Amino acid sequence: MSKNTKVRTSITMSQDLLSAVDKLAGEYHSRSELIETVLRLYVAEMKHRRISERDIEIINRHAEKLNKEAMETLEYQVEL
């Protein structure tokens, strides 16, 4: 199934959220388009956040070694 194939689904949400969606949906062709756009943005943000968290974990795991290397590099610098 390609990513552009549409599948009918059903969701349940609170009335106040549905009212807010309806107010915003006027800028889109439909509620579905608005919800799909918002979910795509959310999924992309979560993917980016997980990558960032993984990168931070890797940096933290090697922080002591990286800091030592940085300090050694600074020791070799000539004062201007």
C-alpha positions as CSV (number, residue, x, y, z in Angstrom):
1,M,0.0,0.0,0.0
2,S,1.5,3.4,-1.0
3,K,1.7,6.2,1.5
4,N,-0.9,8.2,-0.6
5,T,-3.5,5.4,-0.5
6,K,-6.4,6.6,1.7
7,V,-7.9,4.2,4.2
8,R,-11.2,4.9,6.0
9,T,-10.9,4.8,9.7
10,S,-12.9,5.9,12.7
11,I,-11.7,7.7,15.8
12,T,-13.3,8.9,19.0
13,M,-12.5,12.3,20.5
14,S,-14.0,14.7,23.0
15,Q,-16.6,17.2,21.7
16,D,-14.5,20.2,22.5
17,L,-11.6,18.9,20.5
18,L,-13.9,18.1,17.6
19,S,-15.3,21.6,17.7
20,A,-11.8,23.0,17.6
21,V,-11.0,20.8,14.7
22,D,-14.1,22.0,12.8
23,K,-13.1,25.6,13.3
24,L,-9.7,25.0,11.9
25,A,-10.9,22.6,9.1
26,G,-12.2,25.6,7.2
27,E,-8.7,26.3,6.1
28,Y,-8.5,22.7,4.6
29,H,-10.6,20.7,2.3
30,S,-11.9,18.5,5.1
31,R,-11.5,17.4,8.7
32,S,-9.6,14.5,7.4
33,E,-7.0,16.7,5.6
34,L,-6.5,18.7,8.7
35,I,-6.1,15.7,10.9
36,E,-3.8,14.0,8.5
37,T,-1.6,17.1,8.3
38,V,-1.4,17.5,12.0
39,L,-0.6,13.8,12.5
40,R,2.2,13.9,9.8
41,L,3.7,16.9,11.6
42,Y,3.5,15.1,15.0
43,V,5.0,11.9,13.6
44,A,7.9,13.9,12.0
45,E,8.5,15.7,15.3
46,M,8.5,12.5,17.3
47,K,10.9,10.9,14.9
48,H,13.2,14.0,15.1
49,R,12.9,13.9,19.0
50,R,13.9,10.3,19.1
51,I,16.9,10.8,16.9
52,S,18.0,13.8,19.1
53,E,17.5,11.8,22.3
54,R,19.6,8.9,20.8
55,D,22.3,11.4,19.8
56,I,22.4,13.0,23.3
57,E,22.6,9.5,24.9
58,I,25.6,8.7,22.6
59,I,27.3,12.0,23.4
60,N,26.7,11.6,27.2
61,R,28.1,8.0,27.0
62,H,31.3,9.4,25.6
63,A,31.4,12.8,27.4
64,E,34.3,12.1,29.6
65,K,36.6,11.1,26.7
66,L,35.4,14.0,24.5
67,N,36.0,16.5,27.3
68,K,39.4,15.1,27.9
69,E,40.3,15.4,24.2
70,A,38.9,19.0,24.1
71,M,41.0,20.0,27.1
72,E,44.2,18.4,25.6
73,T,43.5,20.3,22.4
74,L,43.1,23.6,24.3
75,E,46.5,23.0,26.0
76,Y,48.2,23.0,22.7
77,Q,46.8,26.3,21.5
78,V,49.0,29.3,21.3
79,E,47.9,32.4,23.1
80,L,47.3,35.4,20.7
